[in-house]
Each structure stands twice: as C-alpha cells, then as structure tokens.
C-alpha cells in the first residue's frame, strides 16, 4: 500500500506542477462541446430508450468519456518519459514490486483523468448542460465517478502495456493515435449507436468506452443503449484485464 | 564476510559476450575501481551486481546474498549512482530524496533528518527546494550521490560518477566520495575510464578490457609493477627499428609502441635518456621530443592491453554516448 501511495504521490505532484498543461487540456474538449453541441442542438434532438434530449446534453457524457480516455491513456505514456529521462531506473532498482508501480501509476493517471473530467462537467453546466437523469444529482455524480474510475484505470493500464512494449516516445504516439481516435469515434460519443450499420455496431459493441459513455449518458440524460449493469460489468472487467496485462508486460521492462 | 564476491561472472547479450568471467573479492569499507575503456564491460558488471541485469552464468553475492536469488534483499543493501541522469527534473531536490526514502522504507520519523544530513554532506542544503531542472550538471550529480546514501546502504555503486563534468566539479565530487568512504566506512565500487580518478580515489583497481580483468592491485603496486621511470619518445619514422635496437639495452625493462609514441620502462630515466639519444642518432632516426615521468595508470593500461585508453575512447565514443543509449 505504501509503495502504491508513493508512486501516486509523485504523479500528483507532477500533475499539479504542470498547471498550464492542465488548463490547455481542458480547452479541446470544451471546444468540442461548445461548437458541436451548440451547433447541432439548434437543429437536432436525440431520442433513445429513456426519452429524448437536447444534443448538447447527449454529447456532454461523450466528452467526459473522451477526456478520461485521452488523459488516462497518455498518462500511461509517463512510463515512456520516465524511461527516456532515466528516472525509471531509480524506480526499477528500488525494493518495490512491479505491480505496486503499475497500480500507483494507474491510480495517479485515473485521479488526473477524473479531475479533468469533473472540471469539464462543471464547466459544461455553465454552457447549458443539465443533469436530468433518473438518479438525481447525487446519484448521477456517483455513477459518473464509479464509471470514470474503472474506465480511467483500464486505459492507463492499456497505456502502460503499450509503453512497456515500445522503445521510444515516437512509437508510442503512433500506436496511441491509431487506437485512441477509433476508440473515441466508435464509442457513441457523437451519435446514438442503436441504428448503425452492422459492421460498425460490432466495433462499437467491442469498445469498452462505448459502455462507459453509455453509463455516464444514463446518469446525465436517462438515455441508454445497454443495461447499466452490463455497462458497469464491462468497465470493471476492462479495468481488471488491463491492470493484469499492464503488470505482466511492465515486468519485462528494463 | 566479503562485501562483494563474484565467481566466473558472465553476461552474454544475444551475440556479444560483454563480460567474460569476472572474479572479484571486495572487502568491507574498500573503495574499489573498475578501470577500462568504454565498452569494456564495466557497466554490465556492476549492473549485474545491482540486480538490474541478470548474469548469464557464474555467481555474485553482496554480503553473502545472491544477486539472482535474493535480489530484493540485495536491493535493500545497495545504493546506486547511475552513469546517466536518473532524477525527476520536475521535482525539487528534497522531493526526489523523499520519494527515494519512501521506496526504500526509510522510517517516516527519520526521513526529514536524513534528507537534511545527506543534503548537507553534498552542500545542497540551500538548493533543496529548487526544482531539479534548474540544477547544474554537478549539482545533479551531487544530488544523486546524496540519494544513493539516503537509505544507509552498505555498498554504494558509482557508475562513471564524474562523466561529463568540468575538472573543478570532478575534484569536488572526488572529495565527497573519498570522505564518505573514510567517514562512513561504506564499501564503494566505482567504474571509470579516467586514469586520474582511479589513481586518486581507489584503494584497489581492476583493469578491465574486453570483458576480462587483466590486472588487479593497489594503484601503487600496479605502478611499481611497471617499475622505475617511463621514458616517452616521439618517433614519427622508424619507430619499429628504434624499438628493436633499444630493447637490446640492459637498462630497458619493457617497451611499447603505439602509433609514433615509444614508451620504455627503465630504472633510472636521467641516465637512460642520453643513451637512447645516442642510439637514435647512430640509427639516423629523428626523435623530435623525449620526456620522462613516473609511471601512471595510463602506462599500466598500455602494458596490459597494448593500447591507449584515450584512443579506445575516441573510437568507441559514438556508441557510448549517442542519444540511443540514454
């Protein structure tokens, strides 16, 4: 436990110290939300099981998912930076288990992702997003937090897995971009996934972020594609799988 | 019990045998140097002792603990100052030390005091709360040494501790290392390709070349081995011929010719030089310069390897310091 906390603490000190990066990384998701959300809201409304809503309310949970996805997968990249700048050796020769290192890193990345996403959520209510789901405000926040936690842990684990297999930062960016954009686009963040062509529906069904966005969308609007239990089961399973994968692959890092 | 003991330690990387059977016995409190050119296998050797690299065969123990089977115990006993920087630039000096203390389970009640102690030791107390990014190269090195000592290791490994530092900072770091070794009785192993570093600091030296130890003794004994004085003659042409002639003289104990530099070990340099000049004149070989000095480790290195360490360094420079290795 102590080791996990130490690793987490370092990640958090670095995060707090990079304040300008924190602010700039809020700008992209907010632009998506304001421009796409307001643009389409003026002419469209979306329905699904659970009623219908304004497009900006529909989009907001997707943007939360996107924030968690980007922040956490790229925080897995910090393994890469540690390797590049030599600090990883300091961690690797310490009497600390590899699993503690992975869990500490994952918790650090997830904490950062959650802070980012909650800031986005708070700012989005200022531009008209309303939390009107059946769970009420407290219930909605609780469901969003739980979903974000497992989603974040899962994607940091994925980031660490990729970083463990690669030699340099350039390679990581290629792989991450090849993965991150399709995961984001095929998560139902922008559009309902109920009446998609079959080939696309299959890809969405295989995408863990789709379940994460679905759960958060239920919390915000009441709309959902899958059952909430399925959503939570998938994000939890994803978290377990990626943590194990990350720990196994990280063990071979030199 | 020996602080460090290795038996026939071997490391093979795919097709290269980097370390070809190293045998060491290092006593508690000793300051031991591994001296050799880049690529000789020094870093690989200490990486095995530090549990970072797994030996292909042979054994190594730190205070009786096997580096392979008891790597966690070994990690708690040792401190390491890596060749390449390994600090978190975005943390302050104090935060770097605090993180290290946590990982090495330094009791929380003691940590603040110990951090202040080691910072004072390397004279960084006033920079403790500055972000490491703003440190100079020498300050970073000193912080790394401080960090290596924080958890009170029994053995401290220093891999090229003064690589890339200016002469003044190097001497400063030598002072710290020497003082720590004397005052705290910490066993230290350092690798270096600087002759003067090994000479100044180490109780004993092992000269490593192509993955093997070619000589091991105290610097004085090694130098004594070469004996007397060393005469260095510059011979642009006819070096081989002159070498052959001089070798027949009784006063000459050994000779080495590297490019146009001829080195001769003699008992009394002052009396040998006029004789050498006479021979050169008889043979009609021009000797633009001649000098006399007491033997240095450089001479010993040449004696055992037939090469100058600096020439090696120039040839291996790119592989050793390219960005790919960092």
Interface residues (C-beta under 8 A of the other chain):
Chain A: X2 X3 X6 X9 X10 X13 X14 X17 X18 X84 X85 X86 X87 X89 X90 X91 X92 X93 X94 X95 X96 X254
Chain B: X50 X51 X52 X53 X72 X75 X76 X80 X82 X84 X85 X86 X87 X88 X89 X90 X91 X95 X99 X100 X102 X103 X104 X105 X131 X147 X326
